[in-house]
């Protein structure tokens, strides 16, 4: 029997894939990556392993990759202010190259010639898994059962799972496809495919509806050191705990929801909804702090870098030479990104209302309209004439 290492989430697709691959004659080894999607409590880990074994897996690897995910994937993206098409903070996209890296490592350990994933032929994740694997080990073959099996709908998969007594947490009434990690939640399918329909509340996992929130705002202060968030309200936190706490605080105030009709890499448009309360707070705060400490040319050019960076991550090119080069530029800009930003969370909004840094380029005596003004306004006339000179007829 040929060995295949499957990226296993415990969801409907990958649970059916385990049984389907076994029916095709493969020995299936499942790999579960804990990226902060709610695993970590004994019963959850036990349940997901039990589900894989019930589906027919020969062996299950479960690895807690949260620290690696935060340090090597989330932080670089945060420093780059990476956000795809203005709304998506790339939670799922950032997790895929890390999972693929460990898939390759386990394949080497198990002496397997194949890896597999549960991505569809119209999605982005297939590219992220397969391009990463091709870069790290071009000799490995990749199986993508969803691209070739007989099932035409999630309803048919649900029936297949029932036939083999595979326990899955999905029903025909709530057929959402969900991917979650510590940086956010991606949700698609079901009623969300009707672009005229507002996402129902049962689609969301970690945020409260702003409609039902109280009329009182929540104020928090986030401190950064060289682009890395270190403290919340003056208290030092490990990054994992800080992100988790911001997810909870932001979620309670409805922060971090987005509804996006996005351009997928394969050329189609799809409707996704996202939840990323902690990521939204940190992204907003980091960007506000940069506006205080970066000079104009650097700040404006970094906007262009952020756009390209987000495209590379979205398109599965995490390990590409250009992504590595952009990281070098981004890191060179973070030396003075130290200071604190005061945030106001209110009915789904996340607003910076205060910022300070010892590296601030803001000079009140030049900006003020009060009596402390030291700006020599007489210089403006000559400046304007020189600035306008190329455009005079």
N, C-alpha and C positions, 0 to 999 in steps of 0.2 A: 504493500500500500504506500502510495506517495504521501509524504507529510506536507501539510499546508498550515501556515500560521495565520490565523484570522484576527483582524482587529475587531474585537467583540465589545459591543456596548451594552448588551443585555436587552436591547429593544426588539421590536418585531422583526425588522429586516435581518439583523445578524443572527437572531435565534433561529429563524427559518433557514438561514444559510448554513448553519452548523448541520442540521438534519439533511438538507439538500446535498451538501458536499459529501456527507457520509453515504448517502444513497448513490452517489456517483463513484464511490469506491476510494475516497480519500480518508486518511487519518487526520482529524482536525485538532489542532492545538489552538486554544483561544488565548488572546492577550487582552486584558482589561487594563486600561490606563486610568488611574485616578487623578484627574486634573481639577478636583474640587467640585465635582458635579453632584455632591451630596453623599458620596460614599465615605467610608472611614469609620462608620459605626459597624460593629461586628455583624449585626443582623443583615445589613445591606450587602456587605461583601459576601457573606455566606449565601444570601439569596441569589446574587448574580452568578456565583460559581455553581450553585445548585441548578440554576436554569440552564447554564451552558452544558453541564453534565447530562441533564435531563434531555437536552436536545441531541446529545450524541458526541460531545467533545471527549477526546481521550485525555486531555490535560488542560489545566487552566492556569495561566500566569496572571497575577494581579500585582501591579506596581503603583506605589504612591509617587507620582511625578510632579506634585504640586510645587515643590521648591525649585526644581529645574525649570518648570513651566514659567514661573514668575521671574526668576533670575535671567534666563536665557531667551525668553520669548516675549513675555508681557512687558518687562522693563524697556527693552530696546524699542518696542512699538510705542510705548508711552512717551519716551524721550523724543521719538520722531513725530509725535502727534498724529499717528496713523489712524485715519478714519475713512472708510470707503464710501464714496458718493455722499459725503456729508452726514451720514447717519449711522453707519455700521462700524462698531469698534473692534470688529475682526476676531471675536472670541473663538469661534469655531475654526476660522482660517488659521489662527495662531497655533491651535492645538494639533492640527493635522501633521505638520512636519515633525513634531516631537513624537507623536504616536508612530509615524512611519519609521523614524530613526530606531525606535525600540523594537518594532516589528522585524526590521533587518537584523538587529542584534540577536533576537530570539531565534530567528531562522538560522543564523550561523551556529548558535548554541545547539539547536536541535538537529542540525544537519538537514534542514529542509530546503528544498529547491524552489518552493512556491510560497507566496504570501497572498492573502485575500482581504477584500474589504466589502462593505455592504452599500457602496455608493451606486447611484443610478447613472445611466449613460447621459443624462441631461444636466447633471449637477457639477459643482466645482470641486467637491471633495475627492472625486476620482482622480482628478488632475493632481491635486496636492499630495495624495498618497503615492501615486505612480511616478510622478516626476521626482519626488524626494527619493524613492527607492531606486530609481534609475541613476540618480546622482551618486548615491551611497554604495550601491552594488548593482551594476547593470546586468549581471548574470542572473539575478533572481527573476523568476517568472511571476506574473501577477494574474490572479483569478478575480473576476468581477461577476459573480453569479447573477446579480440583479440585471446586468446587461444582456443575459442570455437565457435565463430560466423562463418557465411557462407562465408565471403569474403576471397578470395584467393590471392588478389593482391591489391596494392594501387590504381590501375586503377579502380577496382570495388568499392572501397571506394569513389573515386571521383564521380562516377556515383550515388552512394547512397546519397552523400551529395547534389548533384544537384537535385535529385528527391525530397528531402525535403527542398530545397531552403536554405541550410545551407552555408553561405559564408566561403570559405576556401582559404588560400593563397598558393595553390599548383596546379600545372597543370601536364598533362601527359608529357609535354616536360621538365619539371623541377621537377621531383618527389622525391627530396631529403628529407630525414628525418633529421630534424635539432633540436638540443637542445642547448640553449644558456643561459649563465648567466654571471655575471661580471668577473668570473675567466676564461672563455673561451667558445668556440663553438665546438660542436661535430656534424659531418656531415656524413651521410651514405646513401646508396641505390642509385638507378638509375645507371648511367654509372660507378659509383665508384665500382660497383660489378665486373667489368671487370678489373682484376689485371694488364693487359697489357696496360691499358689506363691511360695517365696522367690526373689528376683531372682538369677539365675545370675551367677557371677563374670564371664562373658564380656560381660555388659551394661555393666560399669563400664570407664571409660577412664583415669582419673587417680588412683584411690585403690586402695590395697592392702587386702586383707581383714584385719580385725583378728585373725581366727583364726590367721593365720600370722605375726603380728608377734612381735618379740622381747619379752622380759620387762623391757626397760629403757625408762624414759620419756625423752622429749626435753623440755628446758626452753628456752624462748625468751623474750625480753623485747621488747615493742613499745612505742615511744614515740610519743605523739600531741602535736600542737600545734594548739590550737583545733579539735579534732575531726578533724584530718587526720593519718593515720599518716605519720611522717617517718623513723623509725629502727628498725632491727631489730638487736637485740643490740648496741646502741651505735653501729652503723654507719649513716650516712645513705644513703638510697636514693631514687631516683626512684620514683614511685608504681607505674609499670608493672613495674619490676624487683622492687619489694618484694612486690607481689601475686603475681608469677610465682614468686618464691622461696618464699613461704608456700604456694603451691599445691603446689610440689614437696615441701617439708618436711611439710606436713600430709598430702599424699597418701601419702607413705611410712609415715605412722603411722595411716593409715585414718581420718583426720579428715574430716568434711564429708559423709558419706553420709546421705541421708534417703529414706524410703519413705512416700509420701503419697497417700492417697485424698482428692483435693481437689475443691472446688466450683468448677467452671468458670462463667464469666460467662453462658454460654448456658443454664445450668440443669441440666446433667448432672454426675455425678461421674465422675472418671477417676483412674486410678492412674498416678502418675509417680514415677520415682526420680531423685534429684538427687545431684550431686557438686559440692561447693563448699568445698574445704579452706581456701584463702586467705580467702574471704569469711567462713567460719565463725569462723576465728581472729580476724579483724579485728572482726567483729560482736560476738563475745564480749568481746574486750578493750575495745572502745569502750563497750559497755554497762556493764562493770565500772568503768571510769574515771568514767563519768557518775554511777554510784551513790555515788562518793566525793565528787564536787564539786558536784552539783546538790542544792538543797534539796528537802525532801519534796514540797511542793505542785507544784513544777516537774517533778520526776521522775515523779510519778504522772500528771500531766496529759500529759506527753510520751508515756507508754505509750498513752494514748488516741489521740494524734496518730499514733503509729507504726502503730497498727491501721488507721486511716483512710488514711494515706499508702500503706501496702502495698496496700490495696484499690484505690486510684486507679491505682497503677502496674500492678497486675494487670489492671485493667479497661480499660487503654488510654487513660487520661485524664491522661497526663503533661503535656500542654499546657493543662490546664484551669485556670480561675481559682482554684479551691480548692487545687489542688496548688501553684500559685504562692504563695498566701497561707500555706499550711503551711510552705513553704520559708522564708518570712520568719520565722515563729516558730522553726523549728528552728535557723536560723542565729543567732538572738538568744540561744539557749541554749548555744552552743558556745564563747563567749569564755573560759571557765575550764576547758574540757575539754582540759587539757594535763597530761601526766605519763606515767608508764610502767606497764605491766601485765606481770607475769611469768606465763607460761602453761606448763602442763604438758600435753604431748601423749602420750597413752598408750592404745594399743589402741583407737583410734577415738574416744577422749574428748578433749575440749579444756576444760581447767579452769584458771580463774584462781587462782593460789596466792600472788600478791603484787601490791600496787598502791601507788603513791605519786604525790603531786602537791603542788605548792606552794599549790594552791588547795583542798586537802583540808578538808572540813568535819568530819572525824573528830577528836575530842578525847579522847585516851587518859585524861586526868585525869577526864573525866566518864563514860567507859565502863568503866574498870577496876574490878575487885573487889579490887584489891590496896591496899597502904598509900598509894599516890599518889592515892587517890580524893578528889575535891573536890566530888562531887555531894551537895547537901544533901537527904538522904532525908526529912527532916521535912516538906518541902514537898509530898511526894507525897500525903499524906492529904487536904489541902485540894483539891488538883488533882483527885483521884478523886471527891470529893464533888460538886464543880462539874460534872465530866464526866458523872456519873451522874444529876444532878438532873432532866433532862427525862424520864428513864425510870422514875422512882419513882412508884408508884401512891399 
